[in-house]
Amino acid sequence: MTVSLQGKSAVVAAGAKNLGGLISTTLAEQVNIAVHYNSDGTESDADKTVAAVEAAGVKAVKFQGDLTKPQNIERLFDTAIDAFGGVDIAVNTVGKVLRKPIIETSEDEYDSMFDINSKAAYFFIKEAGKRLNDDGKLISIVTSLLAAFTDGYSTYAGGKSPVEHFARASAKEPAPRGISVNNIAPGPMDTPFFYGQETDERVAFHKSQAMKNQLTKIEDIAPIVSFLAGDGWWITGQTIFANGGYTTR
């Protein structure tokens, strides 16, 4: 039986552009969307995404805020609930990538990476666990580096790794309300965030590790979010490595 998402509502953290933007517009085939964005520089992208969502025939609202501050996550959910009457799906695509040796990493860089990749994820999960409607879906984007043995990404993979434990705990805690909680771990993605951290030689190597000699595309990931939000409801507490064979456990 196909699970209908018609009339449901979603919060998409970092939902204005790149992967988050595509998730917003993909879900908008059936779902009202609260589009979160962080900086003033992303507002125009948020406006375009809101317009695309509304053009699909559903409702949209935008919200700006730094999600490393838990009160802003509360306000994000408040905004969505005020606009739509409730939230059924919560997707967190917030993340920051840094490739740097441990011996060169500053305390400020460490704090920023863990605030964005771990702390924001924790309090997003907390708020979703409190505010999602029964039978809701909570999905976090992590990284396939969680199953890699490599240099340079200590604060990125390290900052994302706690989210697996957060997901397992939070999958058990609201389970009586039918809420499923999962992570998606893409491989290196063909987005500006990736290329800023890598040399041409390393990009070629990353491509060589996956099917068809290519990076993960955002179009490979958005349909998995839709699946977990609907027909994949029985999957919970898992990290799905969606990376074309780049790495696995």
Buried (B, 14 or more C-beta within 10 A) or exposed (E): EEEEBEEBBBBBBBBBBBBBBBBBBBBBEBBBBBBBBBEEEBBEBBBBBBEBBBEBEBBBBBBBBBBBBBEBBBBBBEBBBEBBEBBBBBBBBBBBBBBBEEEEBEEEBBEBBBBBBBBBBBBBBBBBBEBBBEEBBBBBBBBBBBBBEEEBBBBBBBBBBBBBEBBBEBBEBBEEEBBBBBBBBBBBBBBEEBBEBBEEEBBEEBBEBBEEEBBBBBEBBBEBBBBBBBBBBEBBBBBBBBBBEBBEE
